[in-house]
Every structure is written in C-alpha cells, then in structure tokens.
Amino acid sequence: MIYGWAGKILNVDLSKGKVSTETLSDEARRYLGGRGINAWLFWNHSKPNQSPYDEETPLIFGAGALAGTGLIGASRMEVTTVSPSKTESYSYGNVGMGGLWAPELKFAGYDHIVVKGRAGKPVYLYVYNDDVEIRDARDIWGRGTFETESMIKEDVGDEDIQVASIGPAGENLAVQATVEHGYRSGTPLGAVMGYKKLKSVAVRGTKSVNVYDPEKVLELNRILVEKVREAKKLNVSIPRNKGMDAYLQGFLVGDAGVVGDYEGHAWRERPDIKKAYEENALGEYFEKDIGCFGCPFPCQPLFNVPEIGACIWRCYPTYWPWKLWMTDLKASFKATRMMTDLGMDNKEVATIVSWLMHLYNERKISSADLDGIPFKRGSTQALFETIRKIAYREGFGDKLADGPLLFARNLGSDIADTLIHNQGLTMRTFEFRAEPGTALGEAISERGNSLRATTYHVVIWDKPAREGYKGLPPEEKAAALAWSKKMFGTEKAIIATEYEGKPAALIYEMNGAAVTDSLGYCTTMIRPSRVGAPGSQIGDMSYNFAAERFTAATGIEIDEAGLFKYGERICNLERAIVVRDGKCREKDTIPEFFFKVPIPDGPLAGRKLDKERFERMKDEYYLLRGWAVSSGLPKGSTLEKLDMRDVAEQLGKMGKLGGEIEEE
C-alpha cells in the first residue's frame, strides 16, 4: 500500500477529448510530488525548446506529496509548462498557490494531471473521483475568475468543488496571465491554458488519503501549534496585522528587499507618502483572515471595500504602489482585485507600469506612444488602463501582452536597454546590488523572477529597533550566526550583504525550497520556529521537522540529509531541463544594470554588484553542485550518484553533459 500519495496520474488529451489514468510509479516518487514530479513529467512529455503554443506542450497540475494527509500546512499545488515569456523553456508556478485545490485533487484519487492537445472550443475539466469529463465552457469564456468559479459551482451543483481558472488575460494569451484559485495565483502561465482553450480545472473528491501513522500526524500537528504559539510570544518581528506587515516592514524597517528597480531608496521617507500610507490603510474594510486547507493560522487578509468588492490584499499589493509613487491604497486594492479577476500577475504588471512611468518621466516616451495616456508618477489612470488594455489586447496593451521585452524592442534599442528583466520577466523588488546571494540565485534560477531560488529566506538583517519593531534579540542573532558557522563554515553566509558562504547557503535554500514545493508545504509552516517577515526571521533553520512529518505520512524513514537528497535530485532535473533548452554558464546572469549602476541613495548608497566576486561565487556554486565550472552543465557522475542515469544518458546524447575533469 502507498501512504501519503494518492497513487495515480490523470492524463487528458484535449484534441481527442479523451482521458486516461496511470499508476504513479516508484520512479516518479523519486521526485516526491508537486514541483518535483511535475518536473519529471515535464522532462518526459516535452521536447527541447518547445513553444508554449504547441498543441503537444504539456500543462501539468500537481499536488504536493503531503497534501491531503491532515498535516497542517501541506496544501499547495504546482502548475508546470513552457514559459509564455518567449524563453521556450521550463517554468513552474507555486508561490501563492495554497488553498484547497491540492488536497481536493488527492481526495479525488490523483496526484497529478497532465493536459496535452488543444480543444476545438472552450472547455473546462471536471474531476469528481473517477468521473472525469471535458465540459463545454463557451458560456463562461470571457468571464472573470470570480464569476467563473461561481458559474462552475452552479453548473455542477456543488459548492465544495475547487476551481483553478484563467481570466480574459489568459484567454487572450497575455504573457502576464496567471492561473487563479481562491484569490491565489503563481507565476504567469495562464496563456498556455488559454491557447489550449482550457478555462478551468475543477476538482472534487470524497476518497481518503492513506497515512502511515495517523497518531504521529496528530502529535506533530499538536507540536506545530505549540511551536507557532511560542514563536509568536517572542514578538521580535513585524506583526501580521490585517495585511499591514508588508507596509510596516517597508517603512519602519526599510531593508533593501522591497525596493523598486526604477526608483531610489530614499523617496519612501517622504512625509507625504508615509502619511498617505498610514492614513489610507484599509483596516476599516478588513473582514477576516483566510487560511488554507486545515490550517489554524490563517494569514491571507480578506478586505471588502465599498463600490469595489472583496479580495485578498497582502504583501506585494502594498509593496508595488511605492514603485508607482502611488499614495491611494484604495486604488491599489482596486487594481489588485481587477488583476485577480482578469487573471494577471500584479507584480509583473505593476513593475511594467513603473517602468513606463520611469520612461515617461525621463522623456524617453510620450503619451503618443501610449494611446494618449499620460504616465505621470502616481497616476491611477495609467495603472487601470494598462491592466485593461493588456488583458483585452487593446491599443498599446496588445504589444505589451506579448511581453515587455518585445514591446520595448518595438520602441527602439535605447528603450529596450532600459528594461530590467530576466528571461523575459521583470525583476522582483529585491535590491540585488546589496544582496549577492539573492542575485546569484536569480541568475542561476530555472525561470526568471524566482523568489524560491534565492537566499531570501535564510538571511538575517541586523535592522535597528524602531517604533513598531523591537529588532533582533542579541541571543537569537548569536544563535543564528552560530548555526551559519556550523552549516556553511562562516557566519557571513546568512548576512545578506556579504559574498562569503553564499553559494553553500543558496544550495541549502534551493534544495529546501524544492523539497517544500514538492511536499506541498507552506513556507511558513515547513520551519515552524522561524517567525516574522522575511529578512527578520530567527530560530531553527533546519528541515528536520519536515523530515519527521514525511516519515509519519509515508512510512519512509528519513532525516534532513535524506530529504535534501530528494531536493538535490529535483534541482538537478530542473537544471537538466533548462540545459537541454540552451541554458549554460554564460546565460546564468542578471542584467548589467546591477553591476554598473550604484544604488543612488539611502543607507546602502554606492553599492553595486562586483562582477569578479560574482563570477567566483558561480565557480563555487558549480563545484558544490557537481557541475562543470567552465560551462555550468551537470556532470554525468553527479547525475548517476543521484540515481539519474536516464537523465544523464539523454543529456549525453545531446552533448549537454559537463566535462568530468575541471581546471582548478
């Protein structure tokens, strides 16, 4: 008997209108589940440099290995396909994709769904245990994600069915389109669903997931609840208060991790902006916190603003208004809800608008280039019009929907040079010039704009205590530095601004993220002693508690090192996929902007990445991974040690294996 996993993969051919199932093999379970097995399925079902708009391009939905087992915090789903951002390579989306969809898929008896082909008319996939249907979706095509979910629930007569959908942006093949579920979304992959004419995947199950040791699961849940309660008593971090922790961290703490690429640092201290944020906070419209399946620690604040509607509003929607010089948080909320309903990545769209405002302010473009709309800093009209025009491919939005890079190139090479991007996606709001480890992770990441492939969650920031933030207790900081010394050989490995030790720390976090995403765990639950907003976290940084939970659910005895072997295997498989598609050392980089243009102001003024030290970090990273230093290609011996001989053989046939003998 299999414990933890449901044990089946659902295969769907939209072109032929056929469905079939297969057993989840032992080979597949070498990659755990979620992100890992999705990558394994992608490796087996895709072709090198496949177009996102090829009928045979696989679109893969996966539940985490521990989703539906009753373990608190295990509820995440993963979507994997070819990136629509014109890279013609692998991309996956997990961040934000919690909720109830993944457990429901497991309750229906499936771990993963592989969708291929293209329907002749709009359809949605209906899964109810063994009953699987490809249903007509012409009546809901063109609808927003909120209405789509309601219409599907009415159509099937079941309020408990869980729906993952695209909005009009995905239908119109906008690069910025997302797959939405319960106000949650991940990396923009919705255009692939739109091409396949697949509006939604709706799942419902009434089966149980076999668990090896149910009593141990309950015990671990009790321990987790106590750990979180004790961590909260420390009260050393920014409090999560009705969605305001992002605002408080940015203004009261002001670390470098929340700065836009197109503006300086110091402007956030302008009294008018701070006052606007403090006075326009939407606390009076807060209704409740929403949690994921079986979680007693809900962290997604739901707001209901008159004349706008209800939506979750948290983290990035309170970061990106700074990038646009916006002081109207109600407008930010309206834009967030609008993008959620249209099925769009608010981070990506907001950064594009910030870039356009920068160009407009610098007089490099005019309103004539933008359908007569002035893109003055802080303009809500510019934001709303950009959202709508991209989603419906109107005016300048038609070209922007193909990605900001193509849009920039159409305006000329001088405009294209101003766009800060990685693999066609705009960059997150990290200040890479001050965070070498995060910059290294972004450069090596399988996809652009990757939070999960950085040192973001392992570093600490020694921020001074300020009103509303007590700062890190000296004893906790000392313990974290001691752990870093033990794990990576230097305390500097977890100091964000340092170069030393970052490759080892990055591999630790990348392996841990791969495990987390493959188990289906929430990042805040996988290491329950770590508390606070990222960058101010303290406590036990190990994944040993995750290993205990994996054993309780599956019966497979394992410790952190054993769990990390899975993570190492997953990271190497993802590297094999992108290497197959052309990635190599030369392409493991980020824009020259971060090496050439120093931070203009603020406490980190003058900092920029050191190219020579950055390249030495890459050398060390490749050596630690067992990849060829000169090329960044995995070595055959490394893959064989990870029980990946089949992958090594395929890369070898393509001439994509690294040399076994490397220069010092």
Summary of the structure (lengths in Angstrom):
residues: 664
radius of gyration: 23.4
end to end distance: 49.0
largest distance: 66.6
contacts: 2477
relative contact order: 0.12
helix: 44%
strand: 14%
